[in-house]
Structure formats: C-alpha cells, structure tokens
C-alpha cells in the first residue's frame, strides 16, 4: 500500500474527505490557502478519467467547495469510516491527511491536530503524528531523535537500538560493511555509458557530492546510496524542492515512505532540522507534488524496500532499469539535463 491507493470510488472519496478535514482543521476554518490547493489538485487527480482504470471522471465537487459537506467533523469522520472498512485503507487516509497538514510553509498545528483526531476516529495508530506535533510545538530534541531513528531503522532494516547507539557515537556511516563500500565505488567508477551507474556518476559530479562510503559522509551506503538512486530513477533534482518531490514519489510508491516524507517536509520544507544535513525552507508546487505521488503509485517495484537490490542494477541501461521497475516518464530533470540544484 502506498500513500494514496487510487482504489475504488469509495476509497478515493474517503481520501479526499480526509484531506479536506485536515485542510479545514475539522471544518473550523475555510478551505483556503496552499493546503486547499493541494486538496483540489489531488481531488482532480483521483477523479480524473483514465487514472488507474476509471473510464469517466469522478465528482468530488462537494468535498472541495467552500461549504462543508457534513453537519460537523464527527459526521465527516463517520462517513470516512463507513467508506473504508479495511484498516489498511484507513491508514492510507490518515497518511493523506498528514500530507496536507505538512504542506504548509510553517508547521500547521491545527491541521496536524485534525489528522491526529482522524487517526483516532478511524482506530489508527497516531504515534507518528504525535511525534510531528511534539517537534512542531516545541522543537523537542528527543522527538526529533526518535523520529529520525525510527525512519532510519526501517529504511536500512537495522534494529532501532543499534541505530540509536550509532547516533550517540555519531558514526552512522559505520553501519555499512567495507566490502559493500568497495563494490559500490567500483561499480560507480566503471559503469558503462548510458547505464544507471554512469548517470549516478554524473549526479555526484554535478552536485559536487562525495560518494557515500567515503570518510566524512555521515550516513550508510544502504540508505544514502539508494536515496541518490531514487533521485536519478524518479528524475528529481537535489534542491530542497527536489528532495521533497523525491520523498513524495517514495511515499506514493511505498507505505513505508511516509516516514522519510515526514523527515523531508520538516527539514527541507519547514526548516526544522532533524537529520545530519543543513535544513532549509522551500515552496512546493501542488501540481508537482500530486504528479510525484501519482508516478510513485504507478511504479511496480517497492524502491523503498530495504532488501531491494539496487546495487545490482548499476551496470544496466538507465532507460531499461526505469522500464523494468515500471517508473512512468516525468519528473523535473530531463534526459541529459543537469542534476545540480541550481539547474532545477
């Protein structure tokens, strides 16, 4: 399951409804601003003719209009619950509401509280949203460390206590075995023209990035190397916006991607430092966000899976790798374009 399932009519309606509840803070404020724009963009995407098999457009106009479609938020949550008997689909709706809450340029506490209330109303775990609220409310160091450890442990499939110990020693890069580093560097250096590895080489050169695994790079190859591969495969650059669009693509591709999306939106969209790289503010285009989620949902392979053997693909032609994984055309870096953030 991904961030947005694009499933049946009921599932799609429930997801748009969940996004509206976050944007309106449980109907306590108008549907307006950047959050409203994002809700309307996704409503159009989820209702469009031809998207994921629907022959005719779906009408969600009552959910994106100025007037509330329910007597109150309790009625709205009840409708979503009735539309989503499956627990996994309810989690997806909560993720959709969380995305809206995180889309504002600054932490939107009211929208986050709405997403948390929705999670509780649907019987879903609200731990992740509670962590985000703790960070947004007080910039709490403990909550930031917990969130970063949680997502990194899931991403590289290493026990969170081991991750925590490495974080305390500031040696997360030491998680990668020397033989993995040697193999990765060798493949990047020798990859033939037109291959995924050759494009990765160009990616590192044009960004003046050190290749993961060299001294001073603070994260393990298993995480940072595969993350860089995601940039290249999905065709999003390394500006703050490019980081966010890549993370949205991941979240559309894999339910586990919601953890990294949360970290990215906090760090590179709202300017709250969580990880090891400098934080920054960015203004996101709702159309590009929706397209990134859509492209991720169409990608057949779970690129976020810690056991996906991405290193094995470095010598393969880039266009063939994208085709084999089911990645649709699109993104921001056109074939032959620059990967440098100033060029995006």
BELMO-V801210 format. One line per field, one symbol per residue. ss: DSSP state (H for helix, E for strand, C for the rest). psi: psi as a letter, one per 20 degrees, with the letter a starting at -180 (. if undefined). A space follows every 10 residues. Layout:
ss->???
psi->???
This chain:
ss->CCCCCCCCHH HHHHHHHHHH HHHCCCCCCC CCHHHHHHHH HHHHHHHCCC HHHCCCCCCC HHHHCCCCCC CCHHHHHHHH HHHCCCHHHH HHHHHHHHHH HHHCCCCCHH HHHHHHHHHH HCCCCCHHHH HHHHHHHHCC HHHHHHHHHH HHHHHHCCCH HHHHHHHHHC CHHHHCCHHH HHHHHHHHHH CCCCEHHHHH HHHHHHHCCC CCCCCCCCCC HHHHHHHHHH HHHHCCCCCH HHHHHHHHHH HHHCCCHHHH HHHHHHHHHE CCCCCCCCCC ECCCCHHHHH HHHHHHHHCC CCCCCCCCCH HHHCCCEHHH HHHHHCCCCC CCCCCCCCCC HHHC
psi->qagphlcrgg ggghgggghg hghjllkirq nrahghgggh ghgggijqpi okiphqqqok hhijrhqpir hrhghghhgg hhhmhphhhg ghhggghhgg hihqhqpngg hghghghggg hjkqpjgghh ggggghgjkp hghggggggg hhghhjlpph hgggghghil lhhihpqhhg gggghggghi prpirghhhg ggggghikqq ppiqphpiqq hhghghghhg gghilpajrg ghgghghggg hhhphhihgh gggghggigi kopgbiqprr qqpqohhhgg hggghhhiph pniiphjpmh hiihiqpghh ggghikpqqb ahorpirqip hii.
